[in-house]
Amino acid sequence: MYTSGSTAKPKGVMLSHQNLVSNAQAVLQYMQLTPEDRVLCVLPFYYIYGTSLLYTHFAAGGSVVIENRFAYPNVALDTLEKTAASGFAGVPSTFAILLTKSTLRRRVFPSLRYVTQAGGAMAPALQKEVAEAFQPARLFIMYGCTEAAPRLTYLEPEALPLKWGSIGKAVPGVEVIVADERGNRLPPGKTGEIAARGPNIMMGYWKDPQATAEAIRNGWYFTGDLGREDEEGYLFVVGRSKDMIKTAGNSVSAQEIEEVLMELEGVSEAAVIGIPDAILGEGIKVFVVPKPGRALDPEAIKAKLKIRLPVFKQPAWIEVRDDLPKSVAGKVLKTILRDEACSSLG
């Protein structure tokens, strides 16, 4: 299967039968899936998250309802109701769309038992809205990647109100740590790269031994995500190592700024990138999408960010857009945003 290519060129990931089966068994265990479960799938099956819905529910003896009309979100919600689905899964943009462009908040889903989110970091502000909109269904925040077939961690719904923003702990049978450059486990509170090992980790990248050697070192798969662990063992993603902005000698996490933007009134979606700057090395550019019926003023946003962020994390540019470029799986394509921003600079 191929990686999504949201921040770099897609790579072919070689997954064995054991990789997929072991991860399915782990998901069945913590999700407590049964033959009675029925998940509504709006994600494509060539995307590992969509594939995992297929094989985990089939392994449980359950069923999958395929809904390929998510361009009309209310139609998807109608299907959720009519089929009495017990599960629903999405990436952050899936939920942002439902919250702003559908009648989700006015509906009740009596058969819905669980909602799962993966496919990229979801800002705590959005997590809270999703949990409220779908209650009493349980919201599972999950983390993983194609290379892990795909699940690495999950946050149990009961811990969500105490650990907003956390990706939880390792799934059964898998080890996940925050490591330094040599692969040593870092103590709580320290930021390092998230690394994992277990029977779900890929065999390697298709016809790319160099990339495989860079990703799998000393028996650990290094995800490329930066994270930290708290005193109770819960993990938090700080950002992608490839999504760090080097500005004025400082390393700034795009995700940190995005989470602050998502807390501002009227903001539906946000993306942050670094673009070349002759003085700073990289300047920070923000893209925001307003909620329906709302107008966003770049200068007003800048003023609010000055209160929330230190000087070196404040954006030089803010662009208001109707939408953000996304893959078919719903991931924001920052490569396109970067190309467009650089082209505008000449």
N, C-alpha and C positions, 0 to 999 in steps of 0.2 A: 504494500500500500504506500501511497505517497503522502508526504507531509503537506500541510496546507499552503506553505509558501507565503504566509502573511507578512513575515519580516525578511525572508531570504528566498533563494531559489528552492523549489520543492526537491526533496530527495526521496528515492525509492527505498522503502524500509522492508527488509526481509523478516517476516514473522512466521514462526513454525506453528504446527498444530499444537504443540505443548504451550507455546506462548499464549495462544488464544484460549485454550481450554483452562489453563491455570488461572488466567485473569477472569474468565467467566465464572469459575467456581468461587473466586474471591468476592465478586460482585453479588452473586446469589446469596452468599453468606451474610454480608452486611445489609443488603437491601431486603432480605427475607422474601425473595420472589417465590411465588407459588403458581400452580397451573391455572388459578383463577385470575391471575394478573393479565392485563391487556394494556399495552402502551401505545399512545398515539405518537407516531414518528413523522416529524416534519423535516428531518435531516436526511441528506443523501447517503446512500449506502457505500459510495466510494470514499466517504469521509469516515474515519475510524470510530468516531462517536456514534454515527448512525449505524455502522456495522455492529458495534457492541450491543446496541439495543436489540438488534436482530438475534444474535447468537445467545445473549444472556436470557432473553425471554423464551426462546425456543428450548434452551437447556432446562429451563424451569417447567417446560410443558405449557407455557402461557402462549399469548398471541400478540401480534404486531399489527396495528392499523396504520396503513400507509396513507399519508395525507400530503399530496404534492401541490396544494393550492394555498400555501402560506402567504403568497402575494396578496391574498384576500384574508386577512387574519380572522375576521369574524366567521368566515366559512370554516376555517380550521377549528374554531371554538364550537361551532355547530356540530362538527364531527365528533369532537370530544364529548359533547353532551349525548348525541344520538347513539354512540357506540358504548356509552357507559364505561369509558376507559378508566383504568385505575392508576395509570401513570402518564406523565408527560415529561419530555426532555427538551432542553434548548441551550443555546449559547447565549452570552449576554445580550447580543442584539435582538435575539428572538423575544426576550422578555421586555426589552426597551420598546419594541414595536407593539407588543400586546398591551403594554401599559399606556401607550400614547395614541395608538391608532386602532383600537378595538373597544368592544364593550365589556372587556374582561372584568372590570371592577363592579359591574352591575349583574354579574352572573354568579350562579352557584353550581358547583359540580359535586353532587352527593356521592358519586362513585369514585372520585379521585382520591387515591391514597398517598401518592408520592409524586414529587416534582424534582427533577434532577437538573443541575447546571454544571457544565464543564465547557471546554473550548475557549479558555482564556479567562483572565481575571475579571470578576464582576465587582464593581465598586460597592462598598458596604451600604451606601445610600440606596443603591438599586436592589441589593439583597433584601433590605428591610421592606421595600415596596412590594417585591415579589412574594415574600413570605406572608405579608398581610393580604395581598390580593387573592392568593390561592388557599389561604387557611380554610378549614383545618387540615388540608393535605400537608404532609411533611416535606420540607425542602431540604434536599441533600446537595451541599456544595462539594464538587468533586474536582480533582486535579489529575492530569495525566498528559500523555502525548502518544503519537503514533508508535514511537519506539518502545512503548511500554504496553502495548496491545489492549487498551490504552491506559487503564486506570492505575494510578500510583497512590493517591490518598483520597480520603473523604472526611467530611465533617458531619458528625451525627447531628440530626435536627435538634436534639435536646440541648446541644452545646451552642447552637447558633446565637441565641441572645447574649451569650457570655463571650463569644469569640468572633464577633463580626469581622469579616475580612480574612479569616483564617481558612486554609485549605484542609485543616484537620490533621489526621494522623495516617500512617501507612495502612493500606488495605491488607487483609490477612495474607500471610505468606511472603510479604515483600518488606524489605528494609529501605527506609528513606532517611537520609541525613542531610545536614547542612555542612559542607566540607570546605576546607581551604584549598589552595592550589595544588597541594601534594596529596589531597584526598583524605586528610585527617578530619575527624569530626570536630566541629567547633562547639564551644559551650553556648548555652542559652544567651540570646541577646546579640550575638555576633552575626554579622552578615557574611554569607559565603554562597557557593553554588550548590543548588539542590542536586543530590546524587542518589541513585537507587540501584539495588540489585535484587534479583529474584528470578523465578522461572518464567516470568512474563517479559523479560527484557529481550529485545530483538537479537537476531543473529548477526545483523550488521546492515550497512547500506549497500544497495545493489550496485555492483561494479565500482565501488568507491572505497577502497581499503584505507586511504588516507583519512577520509572523514570518519570512518569506523574507528580507527586508532585514536583519533582526537576525542571521540565521544565516549568510548569504552576504555577505561584505564584502571589497571589493578583490580579488575573484576567489578568495577562500578560504572554505571552509565551516568555521565554528567549531562544534565538536562539543558544547560545553557540559561536556566532561570536562577536569579539571585533570590535568596530567602534567608529567613531567620527562624529560630525555634524559641518558644517561650519556656518558662520554668516548668510548665505542665506538659511539655512535649508537643504542643500544637505548633504547626508550621504556618508560616506566612510568606507569601511571594512578595518580594520587593520590586522586582521587574526583570525583564529579559536582559541578559548581558549584552545582547546585540541591540537592545532598546534603551541603553543608557546614553545620555547626552553629555558630551564633554564640552563644558562651557566655562571660559575664564579660569581654567585649571581645576574646575570642580566636576565631579561625576553626579549627574542628576537623573533620577528615575522618572521616566515619562509616566509610569503608572501612578506615582505619588501625586503628580500634578493632575492627572485625569481624575483621580478619586476626589480631589478638592473641587474640581470643576463640576463633578456630578452632584455635589451637595448644594450648588448654587441654584436658586429658584429659576425655573424656566428652561433649564438645560436637560435635553433628552439624551444626547450622546456627546462624547468628547474623545478627541484623539490628539496626542502631543508628539511632535517629532523634532529632531535637530536638523538644521540646515546650515551649510557652510557660511562662516562669517570671518572676514579678514582679521578682525581684532579679537573676537572671543574664541575662535576655533569653530564653535558651533553656536548658533543662536536658537532660541526656543520658539517654536511656532505652534499655536493652538488652533484646532478646528473644533467648532461646536455646532450642534444641531439643536434648534429650539423645539420646545414642546408645541403641539398644535395650538394655534391661536395666540402664541406668545412671540414677542420680539426681543431679541438680544442685542445689547449695545456693547461693542468691543471695549469702549473706554470705561463703561461701568464695570465690566468684568475685570479689567485691569486694576481698577480701584479696589475691588473686593479681594483680588489675589494679593495685592500689596499688604493687606492686613493678615492674610493667612500664610504667606510664603516669604522666606528670606529673599533678599535682593537677587542673588544669583540664580534662583529658581523661577523668577518671574519672566513671562514670555515677552519677546520683542514684538511679535505679531499675533493677532487674533483674527481668525476668519470665520464668519458665520456662513454655514452652508445648509442647503435643504436636506442633504443626506451625506453619508460617508461611503466611499467605495468599499464593497465587501465581496468576499468569495461566495460561491453558491452555498457554502456551509454557514455563512453569516459572519465570518471573521473580518474585521476591519483590515484592509490592505494598505498598510503604511508605506509599502514600496511605491504605490501609485501616488499617494499624497506627497512623498518625498520627491518623486520625479516631477510632479506638477509644480511643487514649490521651487525646486531648483531651476526649472524652465522659466518660471516667472522672474527669476533673478537675472536671467540672461547668461 
